[in-house]
Amino acid sequence: MAIDFARLDAAVMRAFQEAEPILYGPRFEPDFEVPGIFDTGMVEVPGPGDGPPVLVARSTLSIRAAELPPGYAPKPLDRVLIRDVTYDVTGAALPDSEGWILLHLGRVE
């Protein structure tokens, strides 16, 4: 039995209720809209000096590679607009084996 990944991805998007359009702004290229799953979670990072670890918010965006323009790969310092808040892509794109790409984001102040 073949798996219809487009249907499965659509179900995931509905479950997370994050199928809103994201405005993606590549550096030096035209902006485009792409649907994605935005998430903010807490991660533990080393504290200053010899201090205890601290919790900080880490925002991520998951997008399907198939939703990107042909030949485009996300890069650090690209910008995204999500819910009227601008974020920079802060590191390398992390593709998985299912066709999704995870991007770590940093809020632009």
Buried (B, 14 or more C-beta within 10 A) or exposed (E): EEEEEEEEBEEBBEEEEBBEEBEBBBEEEEEBEBBBBBBEEEEEEEEEEEEEEEEEEBBBBBBBBEBBEEEBEBBEEBBBBBEEEBBBBBEEBEEEEEBBBBBBBEEEE
